[in-house]
C-alpha cells in the first residue's frame, strides 16, 4: 500500500499554496527590475526545491524507456563502447593538466561521440548534433545560445541551422569547422551545455546535489533559461537538456514544475550511460521527445490550402482597421514557423477546433515554471476569422478553477468589457479522440515531499482581439478604456462575485468596433470568488503567486501576508493610470528621475522566499502625493489622477495600522539587552500631583470630540466599493468640454523606452537577456508601422464647464473584452444617482 511521503501537503493546502499571496514580482513592460528580482525571474529555477535528483536507471525507466523489451541496455559497460570504437575522447576535458581552460575545444569530441549514438547501424544520422555556440539564433530578442544543439534529420528548420551565410571565420579550431551550424530555438530537439569551470551540480559522492554560490546559480539558470526559450518558441510539454562539466554529465528533463536531474555520470568510467540515453532517444517519437501532439508545424508550402486561406484573409483586411497591423505582424516574416493548433470545443471537449498561429503576440515573461502563458492572434479555420488564442499551464486542483470555468461563470451576466469565449479546455496527451489522459507535468511526482501541484496544459480562444493599452491615441481614449475595464471589474464583483486580482497594463486592452471604442479586462487566471475570499485564513503562506509588481497596491507591498481585497484591485486602476501618465503625459520629471521612480516602485527584497516591496508607494498615498513631487500639466486626465489619489489617501486614513501589523513581514530579531529596571514611581507621582494642582479636573469627564487621533477617529473606508472611483469617471465623462483637444495634453513619446538600464543583472558567458517582457518583440511601433488615425466618434454626453484642478499640483506617471450584443441598443444605467447614457454597441 502506497504511503504519502513525509512532509506532503493535503490537496487543499497545495491549492492554497498555488493561489494565494504573497506574490513573486512579475516585471512590467519595458522595464528592468533590480538585480535580485531579475536573477530570480531570469534564472528561473533559483529555488532548490524545483530541482529533483533521481538515479540514472530510474530516469531511463520513467522518462526514456527502451523500445526493445528484449534488450533494455544497448551497451552495458564503458568497455563495450571501447571495443566498438565508440567511446568519447576525453583528452581536452582534463583541464587540470592544461595551462588554459578552453571550453570550446571540448565541443568537437562531444559532438562526434553523440553523433555516433544518434546514427543508425549504417552510420546515417537520425538526429544530428551541431556546434552553435558562436552563432546564435537570429529570430528573437534572446541573444543567448546553448553550446550544442541536437536537431532532427531531415529537419523542417534545416534552412535556418544550415545557414548559407554563416562563415565561421579563420580563427576557429579546425576540429569545430565540420560541425558548425546556426542556433535555432524554434527547431532544436535537445540542448547541450559544456563547461570546464563554474559547475552547477555536484560531481563527487561527497558533493551536494546543487552546487552553491553565484556562479553555480548562473550555470543552473543558464540551463533552465535555454529550456524556457525552447518551450517559448515551440509547442512542447517537456524538454531534455544535457549538462556537461569537464568529465561529469547530468541529463535533465524540464517541465513547467521544475527539472528532474540524473545522478552524476562520470565519463571516465560510465560513458556508456550517456550513450545509452542518446541511443534510445534517436528512435523516439515526437511525443516521447516532449512535443505537443495537438500542435502541427506546417511546411512553408505554397500548395498548402490552409496557408492560402490564411494569406487571402490577411489580404482582405481593411486598411483602416486598428487591428490590421497587429494581425499582419502576427503572421508575417519567415523566422517562426506556422503551427496548426487543436483546441477542445467549448461544450464538447472530445471534439476540437483548429487554428493557425505563428508569431507570439503577447508573453509577459518567459518563465520555465508556472502558468507560462503565451498569447497568439490566431486564424480560425472553421470560419476564416481572426481571434485571440491563449495557452497556459494551469494548476491541477479541484480547489482552483480554470480560466475557462471563470468565463463560463461570468457568461450569463452579460458583462460588458469581458471577452467572449469561442472554445477552450485542457489538452489531451494524444490526438486519439478517446484519449482521457491530459498533458501534465511530471516533476511534482518525482519530488520526495510532493510540495507542488501538477500542471495541466490548457488553451482558451477569445473572439475579440484587443490592442495593447500603450497604443492609445490620446488621454481621453486611455481614460475611457480603463473606465470600461473598471466597470467590468465592478460588475464581475457585484453581479458575479468574482475578484480579478491582477490589474495591470497587460490585462486592460483597447477594443474597437466599427461604431465604438471600448476596453476589455482580460486574464482571469488569478481571480477568486467571493465565497473563497470569505473563507481565507487570517494568514497566507504562499510564496510564489505571480502578479505585476509595479501595479500592486501600497498595502500589499507593505503587508505581504494580507489577502488581496477589493480595495487593492481598485487602487491598482489608479496605479495603472498614474504609471501611464508618467510614461506618456507632460510632467516635470526627466529620464533620470523617472528611472529612479520606477526603480523605487520595482524594488523588492526576498527573505526566506517571501517577496516584500518598499514602503514608498504606501507613504506616497498616505500623504496624498504623487512620487517625488511629480506634477503634471493640468488637463482632464491629470484631474482624474488627482481625484483618484485623494480617494486612495482617504482610504489609507481609514486603515487600522495596528491590525495590519499582523500581515507585515517579521522584522529581524535584535540582540538588544534586557530593558532597564523601571525608575522608582514615588518621585513621578509627586510630580504629577504638583502638575495638576489648581487645574479644573472636570475636564477629565469631557468627551474627546475636540481632539483628533488617527487611531481613534478613522474615517470610513472609501475603496471597499467601486462607487467613489465611479463618481470620478462619470463626472469626467459627462463634462465633454474638458476633453477638447485644445485643452488636453498630447500624448508624448514613450519616456520609458529612453531609460538606459544597467545590463549587469544576468549576463553570463553566452547567455544574456535584455528584458523578460516579450510583447515588444511583436508590438513595436516600428515593426507595426502604425499611422495616425482619424479620431473615432465617441458617444455624446451632456457637457458642462470645466474648472481648474482643486488642491495642490501633484506628480503623475507616464506610462480584452467588450461584450458584444446581437441587437443594437442604447442603454441608460444609473451610476451613483446619475442617469448616464452608455455607449452604443453592436
N, C-alpha and C positions, 0 to 999 in steps of 0.2 A: 504494500500500500504506500503510495507516494506521500511524502510529508512536505509541509511548507518549510522552505529554508528559514533558518533563524534570521530575525530582523525583517522579515517580509511584512508588507503592509496589506491591509484589507482593501478590497476593490473600492470601497467608499473613500478610504484615506488616499489611495492613489489618485482617484478622481479629483479630490480636493487639491492634492499637490499639483495636478496638471492644470487646474483652472485658476487658482486663487493668487492673490497678491502676497508678498511684494513682487516687483517686476524686475526683469532684466532690461536694461535700456536698449532700445532699437533706434539706430541713427536716423535722423531726419534727412530730407532731400538736400543734396548739395552741401553736406556738412561733414566735418571731421571731428568726432568726439575726442576726448582725452585719451592718452595712450593706454591707460589701464582698461578703459572700456573697449577701445579698438582691439586690443590684444585678445580680450575675451570674445569679442564678436568675430574677428577675422581668423583667430587661431582656433575657433570653434570648439575643439574638444579639450579646452584647458582644464575642465573638471575631470579629475582622475576617475570618477565613477562612470564616465562614458566609455572607458576602455575596459575590455574584459579579456583576460588571458585564458587560453584553453590549450590542452595538449594537442600536438600536431595530428595524431591519429584521430582524435575526436573531431578536430576541424575537418579533416578529409571525409570522415564518415558522414558528418552532418551537412557540410556545405560544398563538398567536391567529391561525391561518391563515384566509384569506378563504374563504368558501363559494362565491364567484363566481370561477371559474378564469379567465374571460374578462376580468374587470375586477378585478384584485387590489387596486387602490388606488381608493377612492371619491373622495377629493379628493387632488390631487397637490401642492397648494401652499396657503399661507395666503390668497393672493388668491382662490382658488376659494371659500373659506369667505366671504370678504368679499362676493364677487359674489352669493352666495346669501343674504346677510344672516344667516349662522350663526356668525360669529366671536364670540369672547368679549370682553366689555367689561373692560379692564384698568385702568380708572381708579383703583379702590380698591386695586390691588395694588402701585402705585408708592409705597411708603411713604417713599421719600426726599423726596418733595415734600409730605408730610403732617406736621403737627405732632405727631400721635399715631399710634402703631402699633396699629391696630384690626383684629385678625384676623377678627372676626365680620362685618364689613361686606363681606368677600370671599366669604361663603357664597352669597349670593343670585346674583351673577353667575356663580359657578362652577356652581351648580345649574341655572340657566337654560341655560347653554351645554351642559352634559351632557345635560339632558333633550331638547334638540333632537336630539342624536346618538342618543339611546336611543328615539326615537319612529319610527313608520312614516311612509310618504310622505304620509299624511293627517293627521299630527300626533298620532295616538293613541299613548299610552305603551305600550311593550313592557316596558321596565324603567323604574323611577321613582326619581329622585334626591331625597332628603329631608334637611332640616336637623334633626339630632337632638342637636346639641352640648350643649344645656342641659336635655335631657330624657332622662336615662339609662335604660337597661334596668332594670326592677324585679324581674327574675326570678332574681337570684343575688346573691352577696356581692361581686361585682366592681362597683365604683362608677364605673369609667371609661367613657368613651364616645368613639367616633370623632366627628369633626365632622359628617360627611355619610355617609349610608348609602344604598346602591342596593338597592332591593327589586324583586321580581318583581311583575308585574301580569297577572292577578289574583294576589294574594299570600295564601297559606294563613295567614299571620300578620297579615292586614290588621286584625283587631280589636285587635291589640296596637300596631301602629305608627300606626294612626288612632285613638288613644286619645280617646274622647269626653270624658274628664275632664281632658284636657290643656288648660290655659289658659296661653298664652304670657305674659300679663301686659301691662300698659300701656306698659312702658318698652322693649319690644322694637322694633328697627328695623322699619318698615313693610315694607321690601323682603323681610325674612325671613318675615313672617307667613304668606304663602301656602304656604310650603314646610315649615312646622313639623310634626314627627312625633315619635313615641316611638322611642327606640332599642330594637332587638330583635335581639340577637346570635343568637338561635335562627332568624332568618329572613333576615337580611341576606345578600345575594349578594356585594357588593363594598363595602369600606370606603374612605373618603377622608379624609385628614387635611390641613387647611390650616394654614399657619404664615406669619407675617411676621417672626418672629425665631427664633433657635435652629435653624439649618438642620442637617439630619442628613447631607446629602450635598453634594459639591462642585457648583458651578454653572458656573464658568468653566473653560475648557480648561486653565488652569494650576493649578486646584484638585485636591487629592487626591480620589479617589472617595469615601472616607468622611471626613467632617469629624471633627476631633479635639476633645477636651475633654469635660467632664462634661455640658454642655448638649446637645452633639451626640449623646452616648451615650444621653441620656434620650429624645431625639427618635427615634433608631433603635429604642430599646427600646419606645417607645410603639407604633410601627407593628407591631413583632413581637408585642407583647402583645395588641393588638386581633386580629391574625390567629390567635393562640393561643386567644383567647376564642371566636372564631367556630368554630374546629375543636373546641373543647371542647363547645360547645352543639349543633353539627351533626355529621353524619357526612360528612366531606369528605376528599378526597385532596390538595387544594391550595386556596389562597385567593389571589385577586388583591387587591392594595391599591394605592391611588394616593396618592402623597405630593406635595403642592404647597407650595413655599416661594416666596412672592412670585410671580414670573412663571416659575418653574422647576418642572418636573414630572418625577417618576420613577414608572414603573409597576413594581410588584414582584409576583413570583409566589412565594409562600411554600409550602414543603412541610416535611416532617419532617427534612430535612437542612439547610435554610437558605433564603435568599432570592435569587432571580435578579432583577437590577435593570437596567432600561434605562439607556442613557446619557441624560444630561440633555436634556430637551425645553424649549426656550425659547419660551414662549407668544407672545412679541413677534414671533417670526419663523416659528415652526413649530407653531402651534396646530392645524394640520390633522393632525398626527401623533396627538395625543390624541384628536381627533375620530374619526380612522380606527380607533383601538383600540376606542372606545366603539361606533362603528357596527358593528364586527364582532361584538362580544360580545352585542349585543342579539338576535342570531339564534342564539346558541349553545344547544346542548342542555345539560341539567343536568350531564351527564357532562363536557362541554367546559368548564363553569364550575367543575369540581372536586368535584362531588357524587358520593358513593359510589353506584354503581348497584345495589349489593346492600342498600341501606337505603332503605325507602319510608316517607315520612311519611303517617300515616293521618289522614284528616279526622275531626274530632270529630263523628261521625255516630251517632245512636242506633240507626240501622238496620244498622250495621256488625256482622256476625256475629262476627268475631274479637274485637272490643271487648266485645261482650255476653258471650262465653265468658270473657274475662278478668275482667270485673266479677263474673260468677257465681262464679268460682273464688275471688276475693278475699272475697266474702260468705260463702263456705263455710269459710273458715279458722277453725280452733279458737281461741277467745278466749284460752285459756291457753297457746298455743304461743309460745315465746320469739321466734320469727322473725316472727310475725304483724305486729307494728307496723312492722317493717322493710319487709316486703312492701307493706303498705298505704302507707307513705311513698314507696316506690319508684314507685308508680303514682298517687299522689294529686296533688291540686292541678290547676290549669289553666294553669300557667305554661309547662311544657315540653310539646312535642307527643309523641305516641306514635309510635314507629317499628316497622316490621317489618323485622327483620334476617335475612339469609341466612347460614348457616354450613355449610361443607362437611361432609358425612357423614364419620365417623371413618375408615373404611377404603375410602371410595368418594367422593373429592373432587369428582367431576363432578356428583354429586347433592348437594342441600342441604336442611338442615332449617331451619325457620322459627320465629322467636322474636319476641315483643313486648317492647320496653323503653321506658322513659320517663325518669325522673329518674336522674341519676348516683347510684350507691351509694358508690363509692369513687373517688377520684382523688387520689393522693398529692401531685401538684403539677399545674400547668397549663403544662408546657413546650411550646414550639413544636417544638423539635428533639428527637431521640432516640426512645425507645420510646413516649413519650406515652400511657401506659397509662390506660385508662378501664374502670371496672367497673360492671356493672349487675346488679340482680336481674331475671331475665328470666322470661317466661311461654312455656313450650314448647307450641307449637300442635299438636304431634304427640300429646301425651297430657295436655294441660291441667294440667301440673305446673309448679312454680316451681323455678328453678335459678339458677346464677350465670354470667354471661357477661362475659368479659374481652376487650377489644380493644386491640391494640398494634401498633407498627411495629417489626418485628424487623430486625436487621442481616442483609443477604443475603450469606451466605458459606458455602461448604461446610465451613469450619473452625469454624463456630458453629452449634450445634444449636438448633432452635426449642424452645420450652417444650413443645409437643405431643410432640416426639420424646423429650424427657426423661420425660414422663409415660408414654409407651409403653414406655420402657426400664424404668421403675420398676414398671410394672403386674404383671409376672409374679412379683415378690417379695411381693406382697400385704402391703405395709407399712401397718400401722395409723397413722392420723394424716396420710395423704396422700390427696388428693381423688380422686374417680372421674371420669374424662373421659367426657362424653356425646358430644361431637363437636368438631371444630375443624379449622383449616387456613388456608392462605393464600387471599386473596380474589381472584376474577377481575376483570379490568378491565371486563368487561361481563357481562350476565346470560345471554348465549348459552351454552348448555350445552357447546358445543365450544370455547369460548374458552380459549386456553392462556396468554394474556398476563395477568400479575398486576398488581395495583395496586402501583405502585412510585414512588419519588421520582425527580426529575429533576435536582435542583440539583447532585448529585455529577458528572453528565455535563458540566455547564457549567463546572465548576471547572477552571482551567488545569492544576492539579497533580494532580488526581484523588486527593485525600487522604482522601476519605470513601467509605465503603461505601454502596451504595444500601440503602434500607429497604423492606420488604415489609409490607403491611397484612395482619394475621392476626387471627383470632378463636379463642377457646377457651371451651368451655362445660363447667362442672363441675356434678356432681349435687348436691353439698352446698352449703348456704347457711350461712356462718359468721357469728357475732355478733362485732362488734369487741371486742377484748380489754378495752377500758376499761369495758365494761358488765358486768364480772364482779360476782357477787353478794357474795362475801366472799373473804378471802385464801386460804382452803382451795381454793376454785374457781380462783382465779388461779394458785396454785402447781400445781394439778393440770393445768390447761390447758397451762401452759408445760412441765410434765413430759411430757405427751402429745407435744407438738411436739419436745421434746428426744429422746424415744425414736424418733420418726420420723426426726429428723436422724441419730441414731446408726445406725439400720437402713439408711437410704439410703446412708450412707457405708460401713458394714461389709459389707452384703449386696450393694449395687448399685454401690458405688464412685462415688457422686455426692456432692459437697460443695455445700451450699446457697449460702453466701457472702453472704447478705443478711438476717440475722436482725434483726427489728425488731418493734415493736408492731403494725405493719400487716400483717405476714406470719405472725403467730400469732393464730388466732381461736378462739373458743369454738364447739363443735359439739355440739348436744344432740339426742338422740332421745327416744322415749318412755321408754326404760329407763336411759339413761346420759348423763352429761355428760363430754364429752371435749374434745380440741383438735385443730386442724389446722395443719400447716405448709404454707403456700401460697407462690405466686410463685417459681418455679424459673428465672426468666429469666437470672439471673446465675450459675447453678451451673456447676461444672466437674467433669469426670470425673477419676478418679484417674489414668488414663492420660495426660490432658492435664497435670495438675499435675506428673507425674513428668518432663515434658519442658519445663517452664517455663524460660526463660532466667534467669540469675542476676540480671539487672536488667530491670525492667519499664519500658516507655516510654509507656504510655497516660496521658493527662492527664485524661480526662473520663469514666471509668467511674463510674456513679452508685451510691449506696448511702445508707443513712440514717445520717448523720454521727454522730448522738448515740449510736448503739449500736455504733460501731466499737470494736475493741479498742484499748487504750492503745498497744500495739506498732505497729499500723497507723498511728495518728495520728503517732507519733514517727518512725517509719521508713517513709515512704510509698512507697518504691520496693521494698519487700519484697512477696512474694506472699502472698495470703490463705491461711492454713493452717488445719488443723482446730482448732488451739488458739484461733485468732482467732474462729472461729464459736462455739466453746464459751464463751469469755469473753463474747460478745455476749448469751448467755442470762442470764448474771449481770447484765450492764448493763441488760438489759430489766427484770428483777425489781427491781433497785436503783432505777431510774427510777420504776417504778410504786409502790414504797414511798415515795419522796419525794413522789409525786403524791397518793396516797390513804391512806397509813398515818399513825399518830400519831408525831411526832418533835419534836425540839427546835429546829426552824428555822421562821422566819416567811416571809412573802411576799417580803420584800426579800432574805433570804438565799437562798431558792430561786431567785429571779431571777438572783442572782449565780452560783449553781452552774450553772444552765443556760447562762448567757452564757459561762461558762468552758468548759463542755463543747462548746458550739456554736462557740466561737471558732475561726477559721481564717484563714489568710493565703494569698494566691495570688501566687506569684512565677514569672514565665515560664510561666504556665499550669498550674503544679503547686500543688495544694492541700495545705497542711500544717496539722495541728491543734496545739493547745497540748500541753505535756507533763504537764499537771495530772493527767490520768487515769492515765498511766503512773506518775507519782510516788505517787499515792494507793494504787495497787495494790501497788507495790513496798514500801510501808511498811505494807501490810495495814490501811488505813484507808478509811472512807467519806469523801466530800468534806466539807471544812470541819468536821471533828469532829462530824459529824451522828450523832445517836443515836436509836434507835427504841425504842418501847415493847416490852418483852420479851414475845414470844409465838412460836408455832411458825414463823411467816413470817420474823420477824426473825432467828431462829436459823438458818434456811436461808441467809439472806443472809450472816450471819457465817461460816458454814461455807464457802460458795462464795467469799467474799472471801479466806479463808485459803488455799484451794486455788489461787486466782489468784496470790496473793502467792508461794506456794511455786514455782509455775511460773515467775514472773518471776525468782526467785532462780536458776533453772537456766539462764537465757539467757546466751549469750556476747555480752556487750555490745560487745566489740571487733569481733566478726564482724558484728553488727547495724549498726555504724557505716557499713558499706558501703552500707546502704539508707537512710541519712539524707539529707535534702536538703542539698546542699553549703552550707557557711557562706560568708558574704560574704568576699571576699578582703580582707585587711588591708593597710595601707600601712606596716606597721612597718619599721623599719630592719633592717639585717643584724644577726644575733646577735653579741654581743660576742666578742672573742677569748677562748678558754679561759685560765683562770689557769694559771700555771706549776704543775706537779704535784709538784715536789720537796717543798714545804712540806706539802702534803696527805699525801704518802706518809710523811713523817716523823711527822706527827700520828697517822696510823693505826697505825704501829708502836708508838708510846707508848700508844695506847688499848688495844691487845691485850696489852701487856706483863703477864705474870704470869697470864693467863687460861688455862683448860683448853681447848686447841684441839681436843680430841676432840669437842667439841660440833659441830664443823663436819661430822662424818661422820654425825650423827644424822638420822633421818627427820624430816619436818616435821609428823608426826601431832599434835603438841601445839600447833600453831599453826593458825589459820584464816585463809584468804584467799578472798574470794568468787570470784576467778578460778581458784584452784587447787582449790577444794573445792565446786564447784557441785553441788547435789543433782540427782537425776534429774528430768526434766520431768514435771509432773502432768497437763497438759492435752493431751498428744499422743493420748490416748484418752479415750473418754467415761466410763470406769469410775469415776473419782473423783466426778464430779458425780452419777452414777447412785447411788452409795452414799449420798450426802446425801439425794437424793429418796426412795430406797427406805426409808431409816431414818425419814424424816419421815412417810411414808405407811403405815408399819407400826406407828406409835405413835398410835393414834386418840385417846387421852385428850388429847393436846396440842392437838387441833383443836376441842375442846369450845368452843362459842360463849362460855361464861362466862370462858374463859381467853384468848380471842382479841380482838385489836383490831378494832373495827368499821370498815368502810370509811368514810372521811371524804369530804366534798365535794371535788370536783376542785380542788386547790390551784393547778394550772397555769392554770386558767381565770380566776383572780383577779389574775394578774400584769398590770400595766399596762406594756405595751411602748411604746417611743418610736415614733411613726408617721412618722419623718422619712426613712426609708431610700429610699422610691421614690415620692414624690409629685411630680407634675409636671403642671401645667395640669389637664386633665380626666381624667388617669389617676391612679388610686391603688388600692392593694390592701392589704387588712388581713392576708392570710395566703395562702401558696401551697398550703395544705392544704385539700382540699375535702370530706373526709369529714364535717366538722362541718356542712356545708350540709344534709346529709341525716340524719346520725345525731346529732342533738342531743336531749338528754333531753326538752327542752320540746316539740319537734315530734313526738317519738315518744310522748310521754305514757306513759313506762314506769312500771308499777306494781310495788310489791314483790311478789315471787313466793314461793310456798311452796317451802321448801328441798327440793331433789330428794334422793331416796335415793341414796346413793353406796355403792359396793361395800364390804363389810366386810373389814377386815383385822385381824390379831391386834393387840391393844393392849398397851401397856406404860407404865409411869410415865414422866413427863417431868421431867427435871431442869432446872436453871437453865442459861442460856446460859454456856458456858465462855468465858473470856477477857474482854477489856475491851469495854464497850459502844461500839458504833460507829454512824455515821450511815447511813440508807437513803433512797433516793429514792422519792417517791410517783408515782406515775405518772399452711388452712381445710380436711388433710381426714381425718376419722376414717374409716378404711376399713371399709365395712360388708360383712358376710358373709351369705350366703343362709341358712345354718342357725345356730341359737343354739348357742353353745359356751362353756364355761368353760376358759380356757387358763391353765395354770401355766407360768411360764418362770423359769429360773434366772438371777438377776441377781447377779453377783459372789458366787456361792456361796450366795445366799439363795433359797429356794423361795418366790416371791411370787405369790399368785393375782392374775391380771389381771382387769380388769373384764369383765362380760358385755356382749356387743354383739349387735345384731341381725344 
